[in-house]
Amino acid sequence: MMQVRPSRRQRAPEHLPVEERVIDVERSQLEGCDDMGFIGYAESHTLDWRQGHFIHVHTKRAKYAPKSGDGPVVTAPCPPQVIVRGLAEPGLLAHVIVSKYADHLPLNRLVKIFARDGLDLTVSTMVGWLRACASLLAPLHELLGQTVLASHVLQTDDTGVQVLDNKDPEGSKRGHLWGYLGDGKLAYLEYTPDWKADATREFLRGREGWIQADAYKGYDRVFNWPGSRAVEVGCWAHARRYFVEAKDGGDARAAVPLAMIKKMYKVERKAKLRGLKPEARRRLRIKHSRPLLLALFKWITEHAGTEPPSSPLARAFTYALNQRRALERFLEDGRLPLDNTGAERALRGIAVGRNNWQFAGNDASGRRKAIMYSLIRTCELNGVEPWAYLRDVLTRIADGWPQKRLAELLPQNWSPDAVASAA
């Protein structure tokens, strides 16, 4: 539970529906106490959110005292609190998180939306809420990263984030979010204050098995350092884009490799429609995609030597030839995607949000984005409703959920019934 209080405190608007929550003292707490009598309630007023509307929660904690007047007062315990003595209940906190990181609404816009319901909140108050929630969810985010790292197929991509920085002459700098997708179902994002690859190399250090990425040079040390057991898988979407640029630039010859690449994607669609298992998919690729690959690289090799180095088609040739071994790897395992667009889609929401919120306030804000986007995107990939998930998980962690059972709260493992029955 986070010892953070909002910058402003107000009572819930009177027009909101009221939900009364009465908490009594456990009988065991009164054992051994002589002749205890009920003397009233310790009362508090908080705000919660149910899907579609606000709720005024009136909590009444029963108090008992010896009738003799001599002895301590026994008060019923507080319900789980994400923010001690804070205004916001877990449902409202989850609503703010989802609004900002799933629906891409800036906090100043949320302030205006909430004001229409009579709530006088500030951006700084909600920043405090997000800070408290991120602190509570950080261990879950770290565990999600470890789970992604252990995936059979790991895909990675990155995107920039503008971050306010008073030390920078221009007032802002370029931070970075590194995205990792595990087996197409688990999304983990990590924030760094710059585009240096040190952090991603450190995260991937010791990774054994497939890593699908673009040809960013920062990944080279992941695959090339002594003892590395990471295996690079190329991205045909990236290779294809170079040929598309050449064709769009007026070079009709690019239509030849594009037609071959299109046929490889047709093989993938056929495998998906048939519902093929990985080994059957691999055999289908060997039968149909491998001849296409051989023909494609034969054509590239025949034309590469005569093409001016600066032409768009020459750049397409260079990318394909430099990445040839990585681009052929999808033939080795039916679980390997043909391209890295899954990782790109995992970061797409950030690009949408960036158009709305434009920048992060500081590096801490960037780290919060990584935590929240990771959990929300993994919810989406696993068909989990993010508001219900966050409301439940914040409540459970604030209530002292055991660290050794943290994996049960990961989005891919979570369901309200399963967690409740295991509690």
Stockholm file with secondary structure:
# STOCKHOLM 1.0

chainA/1-423         MMQVRPSRRQRAPEHLPVEERVIDVERSQLEGCDDMGFIGYAESHTLDWRQGHFIHVHTKRAKYAPKSGDGPVVTAPCPPQVIVRGLAEPGLLAHVIVSKYADHLPLNRLVKIFARDGLDLTVSTMVGWLRACASLLAPLHELLGQTVLASHVLQTDDTGVQVLDNKDPEGSKRGHLWGYLGDGKLAYLEYTPDWKADATREFLRGREGWIQADAYKGYDRVFNWPGSRAVEVGCWAHARRYFVEAKDGGDARAAVPLAMIKKMYKVERKAKLRGLKPEARRRLRIKHSRPLLLALFKWITEHAGTEPPSSPLARAFTYALNQRRALERFLEDGRLPLDNTGAERALRGIAVGRNNWQFAGNDASGRRKAIMYSLIRTCELNGVEPWAYLRDVLTRIADGWPQKRLAELLPQNWSPDAVASAA
#=GR chainA/1-423 SS CBCCCCSCCCCCCTTSCEEEEEECCCHHHHTTCTTEEEEEEEEEEEEEEETTEEEEEEEEEEEEEETTSCSCCEECCCCCCSBTTCSBCHHHHHHHHHHHHTSCCCHHHHHHHHHTTTCCCCHHHHHHHHHHHHHHHHHHHHHHHHHHHTSSEEEEEEEEEEEECTTSTTSEEEEEEEEEEETTTEEEEEEESSSCTHHHHHHHTTCEEEEECCCCGGGHHHHHSTTCEEEEECCHHHHHHHHHHHHHTTCGGGHHHHHHHHHHHHHHHHHHHHTCCHHHHHHHIIIIIHHHHHHHHHHHHHHHTTSCTTSHHHHHHHHHHHTHHHHHGGGTCTTSCSSSHHHHHHHHHHHHHHHHHCSBSSHHHHHHHHHHHHHHHHHHHTTCCHHHHHHHHHHHHHTTCCGGGGGGGSTTTCCHHHHHHHC
#=GC SS_cons         CBCCCCSCCCCCCTTSCEEEEEECCCHHHHTTCTTEEEEEEEEEEEEEEETTEEEEEEEEEEEEEETTSCSCCEECCCCCCSBTTCSBCHHHHHHHHHHHHTSCCCHHHHHHHHHTTTCCCCHHHHHHHHHHHHHHHHHHHHHHHHHHHTSSEEEEEEEEEEEECTTSTTSEEEEEEEEEEETTTEEEEEEESSSCTHHHHHHHTTCEEEEECCCCGGGHHHHHSTTCEEEEECCHHHHHHHHHHHHHTTCGGGHHHHHHHHHHHHHHHHHHHHTCCHHHHHHHIIIIIHHHHHHHHHHHHHHHTTSCTTSHHHHHHHHHHHTHHHHHGGGTCTTSCSSSHHHHHHHHHHHHHHHHHCSBSSHHHHHHHHHHHHHHHHHHHTTCCHHHHHHHHHHHHHTTCCGGGGGGGSTTTCCHHHHHHHC
//
